[in-house]
Amino acid sequence: MTVPDAPPHATPPVAVAPADSAPTTPDGRVSLAGRCFGDGNPLYERYHDDEWGKPVHDEHQLFERFALEGFQSGLAWITVLRKRPAFRAAFADFDPERVAEFGDDDVARLMADAGIVRNRAKIEATIANGRALRELHASGGSLDDLLWSHAPDRTGWVRPTTWADVPAITPESTALAKALKALGFRFVGPTTAYAAMQACGVVDDHLATCPAVRHPSDTV
């Protein structure tokens, strides 16, 4: 997800109560009304609160994030979130070792699965990426090490106040995309690479007005 489907900078910032006095939802979660994206859609709110910008290191989870970012290209991110359970079922819970074994019959199966995004190029790229990751593991490497080796130095960085301040491509994401391509990964250009960096917490681009910035679990 590079830019939320409804950029919040079109509306005035809202005052945010301190975390220790913030209201809670019926399930005991801290209410983060006034999010930089996601307000009004429970699925999107949970993604904002629990995932986006939070560090990820598990190989299966990283593979999933990269795959979903690839499928999102050209679509609204909420569309991919709604289809996420179907994606997990279709792609063996994003176990790269199992996805690497997918063949022509699996491609046909996936192209017939209305629960996912039926784009042959993206499906075949996901399978190719599973194979590339399997080879990376066999050589003793990991997607975790590769991804986090491209974390930017944010010394002196100023948190963005509008989505216009958030880049779609950075030198680090360009270098990451080049490194992934060299390993055989497909459909991971600099823009998708940066979206994955956001999704996996390598960078945290929550806006300065977002209550997540002030939440106790924030990992800035």
N, C-alpha and C positions, 0 to 999 in steps of 0.2 A: 504494500500500500504506500504509494508515494505521497499523495495528497488526499485527505478525507473527502468523501463524496459531497459534503456540504461545508465548505470552509467557514469556520466560526468567526473569522475576523470581520465578516459583514455585519455582525451584531456587536453592540457595546460590551466591553468586559463586565463581568459580574463580580460583586464582592464575594469573597470566600471566607467562611468561618474558619478559625483555627482548627487544626485536626483534632485536638482533644475535646472540642465542643461540637464537632460536626454531627449532623443528624445521621441516623442509620436507616438502612432499608429493612423490610420485614425479615430478611434472612441474616440480619446482623452485620451487613457490609456497610462501610462508611459511605455515605451519600456524596457523590462527586458532581452534583449538578453544576452546570457551567463548564463542562469538559471542553477541551479544544476540538473534540469531535465525538460523535456517538450519542449525544443526548437524545432521549426519546425512543431509542430502539434498544431493548434489553440485551440482545445479542451483541450489538455494536458497543454498548456501554461496557459489557464484561470484557470484550476484547481490549478496549481502551484502558480499563482499570487494571486488568490482570496480566496482560501480555505485552502490549506495544511499548517498546522502550525498556523492557525488562530483560536482563541477560539470560541467554539460552546457551547451553553447552552440550546437551545430549545430541548424539549424532542423528537419531531418528527424528527428533524434533527439528533439528536444523535442516535436514533433508526435506521435511514437510514444509517448513517456512519457505525455502527456496522454490519448491515445486508450486506452492500456492501463489507465490508472487509471480511466477512465470505464467500461471493460468490467469491471473488477474489482468495481465496486460491487455488494455483496451476495454476493460469492463469496470464496473463499480465494485469496490472491495466488498461491500455488503453482500453482493451476489455470491462471491466466493465463500464468505463466512457462512451463508445459509447452506451452501452445498458441502461444507467441510466434512460433516459426518459421512456423506456419500463418497467423497474423495477418499477418506480413510478406509472405508470398506472396499472401494475399488482398487486401491493401491496398497493393499496388504498392510494397512496402518503405517504406511511410509517406511517400511523396513527396506533399506536400500539393497540388502542382500537378496531379498525375495523379488523386489522390483527388477533387479538386474537380470533375473531369469525369465522375465516376461518375453513372449514371442509374438508372432503374427496373430495367433488366436486371441491373445490378450488384447492386442490393439483392436481387433474386431469387436471383442466384448466391451471394451471401453468406449468405442465409437457408438455402440448401441445403448449405452447407459445414460438415460435421460437425467440421472441424478447429478452428473458432473458436467463440466464444460467439454463438449465434444468437438475438440479441435485437434485434428490429427497431428499437426506439427508440434503442439504442446504436449500431447500424449507421448509421442515418440521421443521428444526431448527429455521428458521425465524418466522414461525408461533408460535412455542413453546416460542420463545423469546418475541413475542408480548404478549402472555399470562403471561409470567413471569413479564414483565414490567407492565402489567395491575395490577397484584397482588401487585407489589412494590408500585404502585401509591395508591392502595386501603389501603395499610398499612401506608400511609403518607410519603413514601420515593420517591426518584426520581433517574433516571439514572444520571442526572446532578450531584447531590450530591455525588453519589457513585463514579462516574468517577473521579471527581475533588478531592475527598478525597485521591486519589492515585497519585496525582501529586508529582513528585520527588523534593527533595530539590537540586537545581542546584547551590548552593553557591560554587563558585570556579570552576564551570563547564567551560570547554573550547570548543568552537564551533568546530565541526568536519571539517576536511579539505578534507577527502575522504570518500566514502561510507563504506570503511573498518573500519572507526572509529565509524560508527553508529550501535548500537546494534540492534539485532532482538528481544531480550528478555531482560527484566530488572527485578530486584526484585519487583519493583512496578507493572509491567505488570503481573508478576506471581501471585502477591497477588490479583490484580484486577480480573484476570481470575478465581481464587479460589472463590472470593466473588460472582462473577456472577454465577458460577456453583452452589454454595450453594443456590442461589435464583431460580434456575431452568433454567438458560440460557444454551444454547447448542451451540456447534461449535464456542466457543470463548476461545481458548487456549491462552497461554502467548504471542505467536507471533502475533496472530490476535488482542489481547488486546493492544499490543504495537503499532501496525499499527493504531488502532483506536485512541490511545492517540496522535499519530502524526497527524492524520486526523482531530482531534477535538481541536488541539492546546494545549493540556495538556503539550506536549513537542513541541519544535520547533527545528527540526533537519536540517533546511536549512544549506548547507555547508558554510564555512567562505568566500568562493569566490563568493557566489551567490549574485546577485544584490538585491534580495529581502531583504537581511539583511540590506542594506543601504537605502531601500525605506522608505519614510516618514510614510507609513501606517503600517510598521512592528511593531509587538507587542512583541518583545523579552523582 
